[in-house]
Amino acid sequence: MQIIDGKKTAQDIKKEIAAEVAAMVEAGQRPPHLAAILVGNDGGSETYVANKVKACEDCGFESSTLRFDDTITEDQLIAEIQRLNEDPNVDGFIVQLPLPKHINEERVIEAIDYHKDVDGFQPINVGRLSIGLPCFKSATPSGIIELLDRYGIETKGKHAVVIGRSNIVGKPIAMLLMQKAQPGDCTVTVCHSSTKNLKEICLQADIVIAALGRPEFVKEDMIKPGAVVIDVGTTRVPDASRPSGYRLCGDVDYANVAEKCSFITPVPGGVGPMTICSLMKNTLLARKGEVFNF
C-alpha cells in the first residue's frame, strides 16, 4: 500500500509554478493576478480564501479579495463580477460558495467570463470539458487527475467507480476519467444516493473516487484488494481530544480500508491541497492566455 501524498505533490507543483512566474517577471511581464469575491462571514469560506491568498504568495501571484456583506443584492454582486470580467489586470477570479440564500448561485456563475473562470464552474467550461475541448477544469477533479499522473497510476481500461454526482466533483471527474488521455481511458460508473447494489458495484472497481460527504461511508468490504482509493471527503466531526474540538474526516474508513489498497489518499493531506494547487495552475494558464488560443 502506498499513501498518495497530496501535500508534498502540491508543494512541488507550487515550486514549479513559482519558477515559471519568476521567469515571467524577470522578462518584464506582470505576474498572474487572482481575485476572490467573498460574501458574508462564513468561517469555512474565510479559511479557504485565506489559504488561496497564501498559495498566491507562494507562487508569486498578485491576489485581491473583495469582501461584501451578506446583504448585497444579486444584481449588485453581478455588477461586481462584470467589473472583474472587464479588468485587464485580473487574469482569473472565483466567487466563493456558498452564497446567501437570496442570491441565485447559478445566475452568478453564469455571469463569470469563462476566460477568467479559473474554478471551472461556468457552463461554457463545463460544456467544453464534456466534449474534450480546451477549458478550465474544475479544481478538485483536476487535482485528482494530477495525483494519478504523478504517481504513475495506470488508468487505461480500468473500471473507475465515482461515488457522488455533484457538479463540482462527481460529474467532472467522471468526464475526465472517460476521456482519451492518460490518466483517462477508464470505464466509469457513477453512483449516488439512488444507486442499488452499491457495495457490489464498488467491489468491481479498480479505482474508487469517494465524493459524497458522508464520513467513513466506504468500508473495507466495499473495496477489492489492490484497488486505488481517492478520498475527496472533508467533513468536520467532533473530537474532544483536539484543541479545535473537531477533526477532518474523509468519506473512506481509512484505518480499515488502507491495507487493502495499492494506493490511497489520506484525509487531510490528500486531495485537499491539490484543489488550491489546481486553482493556481488555472490562473497561470489564464495569465498566459493559452487555454482558448487555438
N, C-alpha and C positions, 0 to 999 in steps of 0.2 A: 504493500500500500504506500502510495506517495501522496503527501499533502501538497496541494496546489497553493503556493504562497502568493496570494494576490497583492499583499502589502509590498513585498520585495519587487514583484513584477511592475507594479505601479511606480515605485521609486525609480526603477531602471528606465522606464518609459519617460518619466518626467525629466530625467537627466538628459535623455536623447533629445527631447523637445527643447530643453533649455539650451543645449549646444547649438541647435539649429536657429533658435531665436537670437542667440548671441552673435551668430554669423550674420544674420539679417541686419541687426543693429550696427555691427561693425561695417557693413556695406552701405550704411546710410539710410536704411529703411526703418520705419517705425515698428515697434513690436506689436503683436496682436493685442486687441482690446476686447475683453469680455465684460458685458454688463449684466446685472441681475436686477429684476424687479421683485420686491418683497412687500406683500400686502398684509398688514396686521402684525401680531406679535406671537405667532405660533413658535413654541420653543424648538421643535424639531426642525422647522424651516430656518430659524435663526442659525442653528448649529450647522445645517447643511450649507447655507450660504457662506458662513464664516469659513468652512472647510474649502469652499470653492475659491474664496479670496486668497487663502493660504496657498492653494495649489497654483494660482496665478502668479504669486510671488515666487514660488519655487521654479516656475517655468520662464520667468522673465516677462510675463504679460503685464499689461495695464489692466486694471479692473475698476469697476464702479458699481455701487449698489444704490438703487433708487428705492427709497422706503416710503410707503404710503399707509395712512390709517385705514382700518377696515371699513371705514365709512365711504371710501372712494366709490364713485359710481362706475358702472360698467363702461359707459361712454367716456368718462374721464380716463379710465385705465387704457382703453383702446387708443385714445388720443396720445397717451404717453408711449404706447407701443409704436404708433405711427411715427412719432418723433425719432425713436431709435431706428426704425426702418430707414429713415431718411438721413441719419447721421453718418457721414462718410468715415468718421473716426472710430465708429463702433463696428467691429467685424462680426460679432455674434452676441446674442443675448438670450437669457432664459427668463421665463416668468415662473417663479417658484409656486408650486402647487402644494396643498390645496388652496383655493381661493375662498373668500367668504361666500356664503350660500346665495346671496343676492346677485352674484356675478356668474354668468354663463361661461364655464370654462371652455367649452367647445368654440364659442364665438371669439373668445380671447385668443386661443391657439390659432384659429384660422386667420386672425389679423396679423400674425407674425409673417414677415417676409421670409419665404422658405430659404432664400440665400443666406439668411442670418439665423436660421432655426437650428442652432447647434445642439439642442436637446433631441432633435429628430422627431418631434411630435406633430409638426404641421402636416395636414393631409397630403400636400403635394409630395413631401419627402416620404411619407408612409406609402403612398401610391407608387412612387418610383422604386422604393425598396421591394415592393411586392412583385415587380416585374424585372428586377435585376438591373435597373438603371442607376447611374451615379447619383448619390444623395447623401444627406447627413443621416447616419444610422442612430437609432436610439442608444443612449449611452450605456445602459446596463447590458443589453444584448451584445453590443459591440465589444464591451469588456470581456464578456464570456467567450466570444469568438477569439479574442486576443489571447486569452489564457489557454484555450485549446491549441492554438497555433504555437505559442511559445513553449508549451510543454510537449509538443510533438505528438499530440494525441490523434490517432488515426480516426477519421470520421467517415470516409468514403464507404458507402454500402452498409453503414451501421444503422441500427434501429435506435432512434432517439425518441424518448418519451418526455414531453413537456407537460408538467402538472401546473395548470393555470393558464388563463386565456386573456389576461389584461392587455390593453393597448400599449402599455409601456414595456412589458417584458414578454409575456407569453406568446402573443401573436408575432411580434417582430423576431424573436429568437427562433421560432418555428420556421419563419420565412428564410432567415439566414442559413439555418441548417439544411434547408432543402435545396439551396442554390448550387449551381455547378461551380464549386470552388473547394479549396482546402484551407481551412475547415469548411465542410459542407458536404454535399452529395449524400445526405442521410435520407433514410426513410423515416418520416416524422409522424408521430401520433400525438395529438393534443388532447389532454384530459382535463376535466373540470368538475364542478360540483354535481353535474347530472350524469357523469360517466359511470356506467355499470362495470363491475368486474375490474376495478382499478388495480387491485393487487396483482391479478393475473396479467394485466397489460404491462405493469411495471416490471414484472419478472421476465418479460421478453426483451427488456431494454438493454442495449449496450451502453447507452448514455441516458441518464436521468437528469432533467433540469427541474428542480423543485422551486416553484414561484407562486405559492398560493397564500402565504401569510398566516399559516397555522403552525405554531411551534411544535417541532418534533413529530410532525404528521407522518413522515416517511420512516417506516420501521424496517428492522433488519429482514423480516420475512417478505418484504416487498422488493428486495434487491438481489439480483443474481450474482454469484461470485465473479469477480473481475470487472464489474461494471464501473463506469465513470459516473460520479455523482457531483453535480453542481448545485450548491445550495444558495438560493437567492434571498431566502427569508431573513428578515431582521426585525424581530418582534421583541419589545421590551417586556420582560417577565419579572415579577417581584423576586428580590433576592436580598434578604436581610443582612447577609454577610458582606455586601458591597456598600461602600460609602454612599453611593448614589441611590441605594435601595432597590436597584434593578440590575439585570444583565441582559445582554443581547442574545437572543435565541434564534437559531435557524429553523427551517422547515423540516430538517432531517435530524433524526435521533442519532447524532454523531457518535456518541460513545459506543453504541451497539452496531452501527452501520459501517463505520470506517474500516474495520479489519476485513470486511468482505470486498472492498473496492480496490481497483487498480489505481485510481486517482480520486481524490475528494477535496472539496474546498471547505475550509473551516468557517465558522462564524463566531466572532468577527475575524477579519483578516483575509477573506477570500474574494468574493465578488465585489463587496462594498468599495474597497479602494480603487477598483478598476472603473467604477462608474464615473467618478470625478476625473480620473485619468483620461477616459474616453472623451469627456467633455472638452478637456484641454486639447486633445488631438483634433477634434472637430473645429475648435476655434482657430487653431493653427492653419487648418485647411481653408477655413473661411478667409483668413488673412491673405493666404496665398492665391485665393480665387481659382483653385484648381478643380473643385468638385463639379461645377457646372460648365466648365470651359472645355467644350468638346464640339 
